[in-house]
């Protein structure tokens, strides 16, 4: 069967469902602190910040996934597989977030979180390449994607010197992606 005429609706619907499950798993890992009152709230603030960072990252991927798939006129076999790779990589976020939630912020847990952050970036680049090859256009900048992966990679060794600096680098990537993509292909 030829896949040249398959519309993008099923790909988007499946992706929306998987991303909704990933976010649901993430929120289920939030636990009520043992301490009462303000002390309990203060105790969980680092976990809540990390949850927020992860939620924002997943949300940014969800928004930009829609922009990216909008560039495709139809879905190819390669796009289906690239999308599955991307979604698998994205599904690793709750694991890394929970690890920090349970073990606390340390050099190892921050480095793990930064490493896990790289995978969806690379998966997204694979999907971007598939869609770009098929449609010849993209609203999403290649340079922005490469910069993001490089910042994630820099966050790994940064974690060994200062775990909070590692999370700051990951946060910078999120800030870079909060702006919507250009609406016109500029050959990036």
N, C-alpha and C positions, 0 to 999 in steps of 0.2 A: 504494500500500500504506500502510495506517495504521501509525504507530509507537507507538500508545498502549499496546500490550500487550507491548512489548519489555522483557525483564528487564534488570537492571543487570549481570549476569554477564559479558557480552561486553565491555561498556565497561570494567569493572574488569580483566578479563584482558588486554585490549589495552593499557590504561594501565600495568599491571604490567610487561608486556613492554617497552614503550617506555622506561619509567623504568629497567628493568634494563639496557637498551642504553646509556642516557645514563650510568649509573654505570660501566658497562664502558669506555666511551670515556674517561671521566674518569680511571679508574685506569690505562689504557694510556698516558696522557700523563705519568705519573710516571717519571722517568728516574734511573738510577743516577748519582751525582755522579762527576766526573772525579778529584777528590781522594780519597785513601785514608783509611780509619780515621775517627777522631773529626772530623778537619777536614772530611771529605766530608759527614759527617752534619750538622755545624754549618752547612755551606754550603747544604744543602737544607732546613733547618728552616723557613724562611719559606714555601717551596713546599709542604711537608708540612702546615703550618698552614692554608694556603689550600685545599689539597685537603680537609683535614678540615672546614673551614668549608663548602665547597661540598657535600661529601658529607652533612653534617648538614642543610643547607638542602634538598637533594633528598630526603633521608629524611623530613624534616618534612612536605614536600609530599606524599610518598607516603602517610604515615600519615594525614594530614588529608584526603587525597583519598578514602581508604576511609571515614572518618567522613562525609564529605560525600555520597558516592554512596549510603551506607547510608540517607540521608534520602530518597532517591528511591524511589518504588514501581515506576516504570518509566522508560524512557529515551525522550526526545522527540528529534525531529530537531535542535532547537536545542541540546540537551545534547550530542549527538554532535559538532556543530561547535564548541561552546564547549570541549569536552574536547580536541579537536584543536588549538585555539588555545592552550590552556593547555600541552599537551605540546610544541608547537613552541617556545613561550617558554622552557619548562624545558630544552629541548635546547640552548639557547644557553649554558648554564653552562660546559660543557667548553671552549668557545671562549674565553670571558673568562678562565677559570682558566689555560688554556694560555698566553694572551697575557701574563699576569703572570709565569708560569713561565719564559717565554722572554725577555721584555723586562725583568723585574724590577719591583719595586713602585715606581711613580712616581705623580705626580699624575694623569697621563692614564690609566694602567692601572687605578688604584684607582677613578677616576671611571667608566671603562668597566665595571668589575665591578659597581659600584653601579647603573649604568644597566641593565645586563643583569639585575640582581636585581629591578628594578621589574617587568619584563615578566611573569615567572611570577606575581607578586603580582596584577597586573592581569588576567591570564588566569584565575587562580583566582577572582577576583571575578566575572568574566563567567560562569564555570561555576556558581559559588555562586548568582548571580542566576537562572540558568536553572532550577536545581534548586529553589531557594526558590519561584519562581513556579509551578512544577509541583506541588510537594508542600505548600507553605505552611508548611514548618518547616525549621529548620536548627540543628544543634548548634554550628555555627561562628559566631562573633561578627562582625558587620559592622564594628563599631568596631575590633576587633583587626586586621582586614584593612586598613582605612583607615590606622590607625596605622602598620602595617608599611610600606605604600607610602610614607607620608610620611617615615618614617625612612630608607628607601632613597633617596628624593628628596633628603633633607638630606645624605646621604652623598656625593652628587655634588659640591656645592660644597665640602664638607669636605675632599674629596680634593685640592683645589687648595691648601689651607692645610697639610694634614697627611694624607698617604695612610693612615697607620696609624689615624688617627681615623675615616676613612671606613670602614675594615674593622671598626672597633669598633662603629660604628653598625649595620652589617650583622649583626654578631655579636649585638647586642642584640635584633634582630628574631628571630634563631634562638632565643635564650633565651626570648623571649615565647611562642614556639610549642611549647616543649618540654612544657608542661603539656597534658594532654588537654582537649578541649573539654567544655563543660558538657553534661550528658546530657539536659537539659531545655530546651526553647525558652523563652527569657525575652523574646522580642519584639525582639531586637537586630537 
